[in-house]
Amino acid sequence: MRQTWFITGSSRGLGRALVRAALEAGDRVVATARRPEQLAEFVESHGERVLACALDVTDPAAVRAAVQEAIAHFGRLDVVVNNAGYLNVAPIETGDDLDFRSQFETNFWGVYNVSKAVIPQLRAQGGGVIVQFSSARGRVGGIPGIASYQAAKFAIDGFSRALAAETAPFGISVLTVEPSYFTTDATGASMTIHDIPAQYEATVGAMLTRGGGPAPAGDPARAAAIVVQAVQRGTLPTHLLLGVNAVEMSLDYSRRQIQEATDWAEVSRSAAFGEPYPATFPAGTARETVEFSPSEHARDQTKRILETGTTAGIEILGSPIVLLTLRGAKSGALRYTPVMRVEHEGRYAVIASKQGAPGHPTWYYNIKAHPEFSLQDGTVSKVYRAREVEGAERAQWWERAVRAYPSYTEYREKTDRQIPLFVLDPQW
C-alpha cells in the first residue's frame, strides 16, 4: 500500500536521501525544510506526490500548521520522520550558552514538537510509525566538543521509549535510528567550530583532527533504502543501528555495560532492604600503584606526558611517541611506557626494543601477556588491542613510518630484524 511520509530536515543529508528513497518506492512525501525552495528538484520530478513545506521545527505553532497542511493535502500520515538537526563544536567550559541551547532546541525540542503534533492524527487513523533519527553516539556517547548534540540524542532515546509505551495501544510504532558517521555535510558547511582553547587541543582539537569518524563511512542512499524497507515490516525493532562503526562500538559498549553491571551486582543489590550488607567491592577498584619504565629518560618522558596531558613536542630519535598504559607481565600492576609510533586510518603501529632491566620486563612482554590496553598520544585516548605482525603487513607499516618520519630510515636499517612491531586495533 502506498504510504504518506512526513520528513523534517529534507533539504540535505540523510533527510534528502530518505525523501528520494520514499518517492522511488512509490510513496507520497511531505518534505519539510527551513528553505523549501531547496526541494524543487523533487516537486519537478514527482509532481503531486510531493508537498514541500517551510518548517522551523523549534516553532510549535509552525509545526502544528505544517502537520495540518500535510493532512489536508494527502488525507493521512503513515510515517513521520524526525530528522532535522545540526551540531556545532565547542568545549563545555568555554562554549556559548546560547549556542548550546539553540542546538538543543532543534535537536531535541524539534523532535518533541513534531511527535506531539502528529499523535492525534495517527491515533485517529488507527496507527502509524514515528522514526526518530538519533545517533550511535546517542547510545555510546563520549565524543568531546559536541556535548549539546550528544545530550539531545540521549534525550531523544529516553523520550522515544516513553512515547512508544504511551502510544502502543493506538497502533503507533516508534523506531529510533542510530547511525554512525555518514558522508553528509553534518560535519561540513552546516557545522560551526568555535574557538578551541589550548587546554582542549588534546581532546576537542584531536576530535576535529580525526575528522568525521573511522572508515568505512556510511552511504546515505543505502541507509535511506533500509529505513524505507524497515517501516514496511509488521514488526519493527525499537532501535536500528546504521553503519559498521555504529554496530561495532554499540556491541562493545553493551558488552562493557553488562560486564560492569555484573561486576558490581553484589554491591548494587546491597543498597536494598533485606539484602546482605555490607557487600564486597569488586577486585581492583582501589587506586593502583603505577610502575614506570626503568630508564631515567623514559621515566622523565612519562611524567611529563602525565603532567601535561599531551605528547606534543616529545620525541624518540626524531619520531613522535605514544604513551601505552598496560599491565606488567609479572606484577600485573599498571604500567606507563612511551614508545615510537606510526598512525594510519585510526590504527597505530608501535615499535620498541625487547631489551629491558633485570626483573622488569619490557613493554613487549607486558603487551604479550595483556594485549588490551589504552593509548595516549595527545590526540586520542581509547582502548586498543595489539597484535604482532610479520611479513608483508610489517613491511607496509615500516614503509609508512619511513615516509612519515625520515629518521626511521636509519633506525630501520639497523634494527628491522630485531625490533617487534605491533598493530593496535581500536576497540570501538
C-alpha positions as CSV (number, residue, x, y, z in Angstrom):
1,M,0.0,0.0,0.0
2,R,1.3,3.5,-0.9
3,Q,2.3,5.4,2.3
4,T,2.5,9.1,3.1
5,W,5.7,10.3,4.7
6,F,6.3,13.5,6.7
7,I,10.0,14.2,6.8
8,T,11.8,17.0,8.6
9,G,15.2,18.3,7.6
10,S,14.6,17.2,4.0
11,S,17.0,19.6,2.2
12,R,20.2,17.7,2.8
13,G,22.0,14.6,4.1
14,L,20.0,11.6,5.3
15,G,16.7,13.6,5.1
16,R,17.1,14.3,1.4
17,A,18.2,10.7,0.8
18,L,15.1,9.5,2.6
19,V,12.8,11.7,0.5
20,R,14.3,10.2,-2.6
21,A,14.1,6.7,-1.4
22,A,10.4,7.0,-0.3
23,L,9.5,8.5,-3.7
24,E,11.4,5.8,-5.6
25,A,9.3,3.3,-3.6
26,G,6.2,4.8,-5.0
27,D,5.1,6.6,-1.8
28,R,4.0,10.2,-1.2
29,V,6.1,12.6,0.8
30,V,5.6,15.8,2.7
31,A,9.2,17.2,2.7
32,T,9.9,20.0,5.1
33,A,12.8,22.3,5.4
34,R,13.6,25.9,6.5
35,R,14.1,26.7,2.8
36,P,11.6,24.6,0.8
37,E,13.0,26.0,-2.5
38,Q,15.8,23.6,-2.0
39,L,13.3,20.8,-2.6
40,A,12.3,22.0,-6.0
41,E,14.0,19.0,-7.6
42,F,11.6,16.6,-6.1
43,V,8.5,18.7,-6.9
44,E,9.5,18.9,-10.5
45,S,10.3,15.2,-10.9
46,H,7.4,13.7,-8.9
47,G,4.7,16.3,-9.1
48,E,1.6,15.7,-7.0
49,R,3.3,13.0,-4.9
50,V,5.4,15.7,-3.2
51,L,4.4,18.5,-0.9
52,A,7.3,20.8,0.0
53,C,6.6,22.8,3.2
54,A,8.6,25.5,5.0
55,L,9.2,24.5,8.6
56,D,11.2,25.5,11.6
57,V,10.8,22.6,14.0
58,T,11.6,24.8,17.0
59,D,8.3,26.7,16.5
60,P,5.4,24.6,17.9
61,A,2.8,26.7,16.1
62,A,4.5,26.3,12.8
63,V,4.8,22.5,13.4
64,R,1.1,22.2,14.0
65,A,0.3,24.2,10.9
66,A,2.6,22.1,8.7
67,V,1.0,18.9,10.0
68,Q,-2.5,20.2,9.3
69,E,-1.4,21.3,5.8
70,A,0.0,17.8,5.2
71,I,-3.2,16.1,6.4
72,A,-5.3,18.4,4.3
73,H,-3.3,17.7,1.2
74,F,-2.9,13.9,1.5
75,G,-5.6,12.9,3.9
76,R,-3.3,10.9,6.3
77,L,0.2,10.4,7.6
78,D,1.7,6.9,7.8
79,V,5.4,7.5,8.6
80,V,6.7,10.6,10.4
81,V,10.5,11.1,10.4
82,N,12.2,13.5,12.8
83,N,15.5,14.1,11.0
84,A,16.1,17.8,11.4
85,G,19.3,18.6,13.4
86,Y,22.8,20.0,13.4
87,L,25.9,20.2,15.6
88,N,28.5,22.8,16.4
89,V,31.8,22.2,18.2
90,A,33.0,23.8,21.4
91,P,34.2,22.6,24.9
92,I,31.6,22.7,27.6
93,E,33.7,25.1,29.7
94,T,34.2,27.8,27.1
95,G,31.2,27.2,24.7
96,D,28.5,29.8,24.3
97,D,25.4,29.0,26.4
98,L,23.0,30.3,23.8
99,D,24.5,28.2,21.1
100,F,24.3,25.1,23.3
101,R,20.6,25.8,24.0
102,S,19.9,26.6,20.3
103,Q,21.3,23.2,19.2
104,F,19.2,21.5,21.9
105,E,16.1,23.4,20.7
106,T,16.4,21.9,17.2
107,N,17.9,18.5,18.1
108,F,15.5,17.6,20.9
109,W,12.6,20.1,21.2
110,G,12.1,19.8,17.4
111,V,11.6,16.1,17.8
112,Y,9.2,16.7,20.8
113,N,7.2,19.3,18.8
114,V,6.7,17.2,15.8
115,S,6.0,13.9,17.7
116,K,3.4,15.7,19.9
117,A,1.7,17.3,16.9
118,V,1.2,14.1,14.9
119,I,-0.1,11.9,17.7
120,P,-3.8,12.9,17.3
121,Q,-3.8,12.1,13.6
122,L,-2.0,8.8,14.0
123,R,-4.3,7.8,16.8
124,A,-7.4,8.8,14.9
125,Q,-6.4,6.7,11.8
126,G,-5.5,3.7,13.9
127,G,-1.7,3.8,13.8
128,G,1.5,4.8,12.1
129,V,5.2,4.9,12.5
130,I,7.3,7.6,14.1
131,V,11.0,7.4,13.1
132,Q,13.4,9.4,15.3
133,F,16.9,10.0,13.9
134,S,19.3,9.8,16.9
135,S,22.9,8.8,16.6
136,A,25.1,5.8,17.6
137,R,26.8,8.4,19.9
138,G,23.4,8.9,21.5
139,R,23.8,5.3,22.7
140,V,27.5,5.3,23.4
141,G,28.5,9.0,23.9
142,G,32.0,10.1,24.7
143,I,32.9,12.4,21.9
144,P,34.4,15.7,23.2
145,G,33.3,19.0,21.8
146,I,29.7,18.1,20.8
147,A,28.0,17.9,24.3
148,S,24.8,19.6,23.3
149,Y,24.3,17.3,20.3
150,Q,25.0,14.2,22.3
151,A,22.8,15.3,25.2
152,A,20.0,15.8,22.8
153,K,20.4,12.4,21.2
154,F,20.4,10.7,24.6
155,A,17.2,12.7,25.4
156,I,15.6,11.6,22.2
157,D,16.1,8.0,23.2
158,G,14.5,8.4,26.6
159,F,11.7,10.5,25.2
160,S,11.0,7.9,22.4
161,R,10.9,5.0,24.9
162,A,8.2,6.8,26.8
163,L,6.4,7.8,23.6
164,A,6.4,4.2,22.4
165,A,4.9,2.9,25.8
166,E,2.2,5.6,25.8
167,T,1.1,5.2,22.1
168,A,1.4,1.5,21.5
169,P,-2.3,0.9,22.3
170,F,-3.1,3.3,19.4
171,G,-1.2,1.1,16.9
172,I,1.7,3.6,16.8
173,S,5.3,2.2,16.5
174,V,8.4,4.2,17.4
175,L,11.7,3.4,15.7
176,T,14.9,5.1,16.9
177,V,17.6,5.2,14.1
178,E,21.2,5.4,15.3
179,P,23.7,6.0,12.5
180,S,27.4,6.3,12.9
181,Y,29.4,8.6,10.6
182,F,27.9,9.1,7.1
183,T,29.0,11.1,4.1
184,T,26.7,14.1,4.7
185,D,27.5,17.8,5.4
186,A,26.6,17.4,9.1
187,T,30.3,17.9,9.8
188,G,30.8,20.3,6.9
189,A,29.3,23.6,5.9
190,S,26.4,23.3,8.4
191,M,28.7,23.0,11.4
192,T,30.3,25.9,13.2
193,I,33.6,25.3,15.0
194,H,34.1,27.7,17.9
195,D,37.4,28.7,19.4
196,I,39.2,25.7,20.9
197,P,41.5,26.8,23.8
198,A,44.9,25.3,24.0
199,Q,44.0,23.2,27.0
200,Y,41.4,21.4,24.9
201,E,43.6,20.7,21.9
202,A,44.3,17.1,23.2
203,T,40.5,16.3,23.3
204,V,38.2,18.6,21.3
205,G,41.0,19.6,18.9
206,A,42.0,16.0,18.4
207,M,38.4,15.0,17.6
208,L,38.5,17.6,14.8
209,T,41.8,16.4,13.5
210,R,40.5,12.8,13.2
211,G,37.5,14.1,11.2
212,G,34.0,12.5,11.0
213,G,34.9,9.0,12.0
214,P,36.9,5.9,11.1
215,A,36.3,4.1,7.8
216,P,34.1,2.9,6.4
217,A,31.7,5.8,6.2
218,G,28.0,5.2,5.8
219,D,26.2,5.6,2.5
220,P,23.1,7.9,2.9
221,A,21.3,6.2,-0.1
222,R,21.7,2.7,1.4
223,A,20.6,4.0,4.9
224,A,17.5,5.6,3.4
225,A,16.6,2.5,1.5
226,I,17.0,0.4,4.6
227,V,14.7,2.7,6.6
228,V,12.0,2.6,3.8
229,Q,12.1,-1.2,3.8
230,A,12.1,-1.5,7.6
231,V,8.9,0.6,8.2
232,Q,7.1,-1.8,5.8
233,R,7.6,-4.7,8.2
234,G,4.9,-5.8,10.5
235,T,7.3,-5.8,13.5
236,L,9.8,-3.0,13.9
237,P,12.9,-3.0,16.1
238,T,12.9,-0.4,18.8
239,H,16.4,0.8,17.6
240,L,18.1,0.5,14.3
241,L,21.9,0.9,14.1
242,L,23.2,2.0,10.7
243,G,26.9,1.7,9.7
244,V,29.8,-0.6,10.6
245,N,31.1,1.6,13.4
246,A,27.6,2.0,14.8
247,V,27.4,-1.7,15.2
248,E,30.9,-2.3,16.5
249,M,31.0,0.4,19.1
250,S,27.5,-0.3,20.3
251,L,28.2,-4.0,20.7
252,D,31.4,-3.2,22.6
253,Y,29.5,-0.7,24.8
254,S,26.8,-3.2,25.6
255,R,29.3,-5.8,26.5
256,R,31.1,-3.4,28.8
257,Q,27.8,-2.4,30.4
258,I,26.8,-6.0,31.0
259,Q,30.3,-6.7,32.5
260,E,30.2,-3.6,34.7
261,A,26.7,-4.4,36.0
262,T,27.7,-8.0,36.7
263,D,30.9,-7.0,38.5
264,W,29.0,-4.5,40.7
265,A,25.8,-6.6,41.1
266,E,26.5,-7.6,44.7
267,V,27.3,-4.0,45.8
268,S,24.3,-2.7,43.9
269,R,21.9,-5.2,45.4
270,S,23.2,-4.5,48.9
271,A,21.6,-1.0,48.8
272,A,18.1,-2.5,49.2
273,F,16.4,-3.6,52.5
274,G,16.7,-7.3,53.2
275,E,19.9,-7.8,51.1
276,P,23.2,-8.8,52.7
277,Y,25.2,-5.7,53.7
278,P,27.9,-4.7,53.5
279,A,28.9,-6.2,50.2
280,T,32.4,-7.0,48.9
281,F,33.6,-4.5,46.3
282,P,34.9,-5.9,43.0
283,A,38.6,-6.5,42.9
284,G,40.8,-3.8,41.5
285,T,38.6,-0.8,42.4
286,A,41.1,0.7,44.8
287,R,43.7,3.2,43.3
288,E,46.6,1.2,42.0
289,T,50.3,1.7,42.3
290,V,51.7,2.7,38.9
291,E,55.0,1.4,37.6
292,F,57.2,3.5,35.2
293,S,59.7,2.4,32.6
294,P,63.0,1.6,34.2
295,S,65.2,4.0,32.2
296,E,65.6,7.5,33.5
297,H,64.9,9.2,30.1
298,A,61.6,7.2,29.6
299,R,60.6,7.8,33.2
300,D,61.0,11.6,32.7
301,Q,59.1,11.5,29.4
302,T,56.2,9.6,31.0
303,K,56.0,12.0,33.9
304,R,56.0,15.0,31.5
305,I,53.1,13.4,29.4
306,L,51.0,12.7,32.5
307,E,51.5,16.2,33.8
308,T,50.7,18.0,30.6
309,G,48.1,15.6,29.2
310,T,49.8,15.5,25.8
311,T,52.9,14.0,24.0
312,A,53.3,17.1,21.8
313,G,57.0,18.0,21.5
314,I,58.2,14.7,22.9
315,E,60.2,12.5,20.5
316,I,62.4,9.4,20.3
317,L,65.0,9.6,17.6
318,G,63.0,12.4,15.9
319,S,59.8,10.4,15.9
320,P,56.5,11.1,17.7
321,I,55.7,8.8,20.5
322,V,52.6,7.4,22.3
323,L,52.2,6.5,25.9
324,L,51.0,3.0,26.5
325,T,49.0,2.2,29.6
326,L,49.3,-1.6,30.1
327,R,49.8,-4.3,32.7
328,G,53.0,-5.7,33.9
329,A,53.6,-9.3,32.6
330,K,54.8,-10.5,36.1
331,S,53.3,-8.0,38.5
332,G,50.0,-7.3,36.9
333,A,50.4,-3.7,38.0
334,L,49.5,-0.7,35.9
335,R,52.5,0.5,33.7
336,Y,53.2,3.5,31.6
337,T,55.6,3.2,28.7
338,P,56.5,5.7,26.0
339,V,57.2,4.1,22.6
340,M,57.7,5.2,18.9
341,R,54.5,5.2,16.9
342,V,53.0,5.4,13.4
343,E,49.4,6.2,12.7
344,H,47.2,5.2,9.7
345,E,43.4,5.3,9.4
346,G,42.7,5.1,13.1
347,R,45.1,2.3,13.7
348,Y,48.6,2.5,15.2
349,A,51.8,0.6,14.9
350,V,54.3,0.7,17.8
351,I,57.9,-0.3,17.8
352,A,60.5,-0.6,20.6
353,S,63.2,-2.9,21.8
354,K,62.7,-6.2,23.7
355,Q,65.7,-5.3,25.9
356,G,64.8,-4.3,29.5
357,A,66.1,-4.2,33.0
358,P,66.5,-7.4,35.0
359,G,63.3,-8.4,36.7
360,H,61.4,-5.6,34.9
361,P,60.1,-7.0,31.5
362,T,59.8,-4.5,28.7
363,W,56.6,-3.4,27.1
364,Y,56.9,-6.2,24.6
365,Y,56.5,-9.0,27.2
366,N,53.9,-6.9,29.1
367,I,51.8,-6.5,26.0
368,K,52.1,-10.1,25.0
369,A,50.7,-11.0,28.4
370,H,48.0,-8.3,28.4
371,P,47.2,-7.3,24.8
372,E,44.3,-5.0,25.5
373,F,45.4,-1.5,26.8
374,S,44.9,2.2,26.4
375,L,47.0,4.6,24.4
376,Q,47.5,8.4,24.6
377,D,49.4,10.5,22.0
378,G,47.9,13.9,22.7
379,T,45.2,13.3,20.0
380,V,43.5,10.2,21.1
381,S,42.9,8.2,24.2
382,K,41.0,4.9,24.0
383,V,41.3,1.2,24.3
384,Y,43.2,-0.8,21.7
385,R,44.1,-4.5,21.2
386,A,47.6,-5.3,20.0
387,R,48.6,-8.0,17.5
388,E,52.2,-8.7,16.4
389,V,52.6,-8.5,12.7
390,E,55.2,-10.0,10.3
391,G,55.8,-10.3,6.6
392,A,54.0,-8.0,4.1
393,E,51.9,-6.2,6.7
394,R,55.0,-5.5,8.8
395,A,56.9,-4.2,5.7
396,Q,53.9,-2.0,4.8
397,W,53.9,-0.3,8.2
398,W,57.6,0.2,8.1
399,E,57.2,2.0,4.7
400,R,54.6,4.2,6.2
401,A,57.0,5.0,9.1
402,V,59.8,5.9,6.7
403,R,57.6,8.1,4.5
404,A,56.2,9.9,7.5
405,Y,59.4,10.2,9.5
406,P,62.7,10.0,7.6
407,S,64.5,9.5,10.9
408,Y,63.1,5.9,10.8
409,T,65.2,5.1,7.8
410,E,68.5,4.6,9.6
411,Y,66.8,3.1,12.6
412,R,65.0,0.5,10.3
413,E,68.2,-0.5,8.6
414,K,69.9,-1.2,11.9
415,T,67.1,-2.8,13.8
416,D,64.3,-4.1,11.5
417,R,65.0,-7.8,12.1
418,Q,65.3,-7.4,15.9
419,I,62.5,-4.9,16.6
420,P,59.0,-6.3,17.1
421,L,56.1,-4.4,15.6
422,F,52.5,-4.5,16.9
423,V,49.5,-3.1,15.1
424,L,47.0,-1.6,17.5
425,D,43.3,-2.1,16.5
426,P,40.8,0.2,18.2
427,Q,38.1,-1.4,20.3
428,W,35.2,0.8,19.4
